[in-house]
Amino acid sequence: MLLFAVNLVHGDAMFDALIEAGKEFRIAVTSSNLGAIIPAVEGGLGVAMLPAELIRHDSMRLVNVAQAV
């Protein structure tokens, strides 16, 4: 999981959803710099919770908790 530091406010809900779905995860990167998170997501290094306006549909895909991890 790639964690954008601003999302830490919503992190508990995200972690709870993964745990409830029985998904194992680990935080691979935490950064407050979207310039680091976005290329990592595009390169397939992990998943991240990003604002909708930052999702690049040509190089990223949306996943739900059942698909994640």
Backbone as JSON, one array per atom type, in Angstrom:
{
  "sequence": "MLLFAVNLVHGDAMFDALIEAGKEFRIAVTSSNLGAIIPAVEGGLGVAMLPAELIRHDSMRLVNVAQAV",
  "N": [[0.85, -1.15, 0.0], [0.52, 2.2, -0.79], [0.82, 5.09, 0.9], [-0.56, 8.18, 1.03], [0.26, 10.93, 2.85], [-1.65, 12.89, 3.58], [-3.98, 11.46, 3.56], [-4.07, 10.19, 5.97], [-5.96, 10.98, 7.77], [-8.2, 9.65, 6.89], [-7.28, 7.17, 6.99], [-7.77, 5.19, 9.01], [-10.38, 4.26, 8.44], [-9.93, 3.16, 5.92], [-8.04, 1.15, 6.52], [-9.57, -0.38, 8.31], [-11.6, -1.31, 6.59], [-10.13, -2.96, 4.85], [-9.17, -4.89, 6.67], [-11.6, -5.94, 7.64], [-12.5, -7.13, 5.32], [-10.8, -9.2, 5.22], [-8.33, -8.91, 4.07], [-4.87, -8.95, 3.73], [-2.3, -6.58, 4.29], [0.39, -4.27, 3.78], [2.11, -1.33, 4.6], [3.97, 0.18, 2.26], [5.1, 2.55, 1.4], [5.1, 5.81, 2.69], [4.21, 9.07, 2.13], [4.15, 12.63, 1.89], [4.21, 13.76, -0.47], [2.74, 14.01, -3.45], [3.98, 13.79, -5.86], [5.65, 11.66, -5.59], [3.99, 9.52, -4.88], [2.03, 9.21, -6.97], [3.49, 8.42, -9.41], [4.44, 5.96, -8.44], [2.07, 4.48, -8.06], [1.18, 4.46, -10.73], [3.21, 2.94, -11.8], [2.62, 0.48, -10.85], [3.42, -0.31, -8.33], [1.94, -0.37, -6.04], [-1.17, 0.24, -4.26], [-3.21, 3.13, -3.72], [-5.1, 5.53, -1.87], [-6.55, 8.06, -3.44], [-7.52, 11.46, -4.24], [-10.36, 11.86, -6.35], [-10.01, 13.55, -8.57], [-7.35, 13.29, -9.18], [-6.91, 10.86, -10.31], [-5.64, 9.11, -12.95], [-6.94, 7.91, -15.65], [-5.8, 6.66, -17.84], [-3.51, 5.47, -16.95], [-3.92, 4.39, -14.48], [-6.03, 2.37, -12.35], [-9.23, 1.93, -10.87], [-9.9, 0.29, -7.85], [-11.82, -1.87, -5.76], [-12.28, -2.76, -2.3], [-12.5, -5.55, -2.26], [-10.98, -6.29, -4.44], [-8.48, -5.32, -3.88], [-5.12, -5.74, -2.78]],
  "CA": [[0.0, 0.0, 0.0], [1.22, 3.47, -0.83], [-0.01, 5.95, 1.74], [-0.38, 9.62, 0.89], [0.16, 11.38, 4.23], [-2.89, 13.64, 3.79], [-5.03, 10.47, 3.76], [-4.01, 9.6, 7.3], [-7.22, 11.29, 8.41], [-9.13, 8.61, 6.46], [-6.56, 5.91, 7.03], [-8.41, 4.18, 9.86], [-11.51, 3.66, 7.7], [-9.36, 2.36, 4.86], [-7.47, -0.04, 7.14], [-10.68, -1.18, 8.84], [-12.26, -1.97, 5.46], [-9.26, -4.05, 4.4], [-9.17, -5.93, 7.71], [-12.92, -6.56, 7.64], [-12.59, -7.96, 4.12], [-9.84, -10.29, 5.34], [-7.18, -8.63, 3.2], [-3.59, -8.62, 4.36], [-1.66, -5.46, 3.62], [1.48, -3.62, 4.48], [2.38, 0.01, 4.07], [5.29, 0.14, 1.64], [5.59, 3.92, 1.27], [4.28, 6.91, 3.21], [4.79, 10.32, 1.65], [3.26, 13.78, 1.76], [4.51, 14.27, -1.8], [2.03, 13.29, -4.51], [4.93, 13.55, -6.93], [6.24, 10.34, -5.34], [2.93, 8.5, -4.81], [1.36, 8.98, -8.26], [4.28, 7.54, -10.29], [4.51, 4.61, -7.87], [0.8, 3.83, -8.4], [1.19, 4.23, -12.18], [4.17, 1.89, -12.09], [2.13, -0.79, -10.34], [4.1, -0.68, -7.1], [0.99, -0.49, -4.95], [-2.44, 0.94, -4.38], [-3.28, 4.32, -2.87], [-6.36, 6.24, -1.85], [-6.27, 9.38, -3.99], [-8.69, 12.23, -4.63], [-10.85, 11.46, -7.68], [-9.48, 14.4, -9.65], [-5.96, 12.93, -9.47], [-6.84, 9.53, -10.92], [-5.33, 9.15, -14.38], [-7.57, 6.69, -16.15], [-4.96, 6.01, -18.85], [-2.39, 4.77, -16.34], [-4.34, 3.88, -13.17], [-7.36, 1.78, -12.34], [-9.92, 1.94, -9.58], [-10.13, -1.03, -7.27], [-12.56, -1.85, -4.51], [-11.58, -3.52, -1.25], [-12.48, -6.96, -2.62], [-9.92, -6.49, -5.43], [-7.2, -4.79, -3.39], [-4.1, -6.54, -2.1]],
  "C": [[0.89, 1.22, 0.0], [0.33, 4.48, -0.12], [0.37, 7.4, 1.56], [-0.67, 10.22, 2.25], [-1.11, 12.15, 4.53], [-4.04, 12.68, 4.08], [-5.0, 9.84, 5.15], [-5.28, 9.88, 8.09], [-8.24, 10.19, 8.12], [-8.52, 7.22, 6.57], [-7.23, 4.83, 7.85], [-9.55, 3.49, 9.14], [-11.0, 2.75, 6.6], [-8.79, 1.05, 5.43], [-8.55, -0.96, 7.68], [-11.39, -1.95, 7.73], [-11.43, -3.14, 4.94], [-9.26, -5.21, 5.4], [-10.49, -6.67, 7.72], [-13.11, -7.49, 6.44], [-11.6, -9.12, 4.15], [-8.62, -10.13, 4.46], [-5.95, -8.3, 4.03], [-2.98, -7.46, 3.59], [-0.47, -5.02, 4.43], [1.7, -2.27, 3.82], [3.82, -0.01, 3.56], [5.92, 1.53, 1.59], [4.6, 4.86, 1.93], [4.96, 8.19, 2.77], [3.73, 11.41, 1.64], [3.42, 14.41, 0.38], [3.78, 13.44, -2.85], [2.93, 13.0, -5.69], [5.67, 12.23, -6.78], [5.18, 9.24, -5.41], [2.36, 8.18, -6.18], [2.21, 8.12, -9.2], [4.4, 6.11, -9.75], [3.23, 3.83, -8.17], [0.79, 3.5, -9.89], [2.14, 3.1, -12.56], [3.77, 0.53, -11.53], [2.79, -1.24, -9.04], [3.17, -0.83, -5.9], [-0.29, 0.23, -5.25], [-2.43, 2.11, -3.41], [-4.69, 4.88, -2.93], [-6.05, 7.68, -2.26], [-7.57, 10.13, -4.25], [-9.08, 11.9, -6.08], [-10.23, 12.28, -8.81], [-8.03, 14.09, -10.0], [-5.81, 11.56, -10.12], [-6.68, 9.7, -12.43], [-5.8, 7.84, -14.99], [-6.75, 5.97, -17.23], [-3.83, 5.21, -18.23], [-2.69, 4.2, -14.95], [-5.69, 3.19, -13.32], [-7.92, 1.85, -10.93], [-10.1, 0.52, -9.11], [-11.01, -0.87, -6.04], [-11.84, -2.76, -3.52], [-11.48, -5.0, -1.62], [-11.37, -7.27, -3.63], [-8.55, -6.15, -4.9], [-6.39, -5.9, -2.7], [-4.1, -7.98, -2.5]]
}
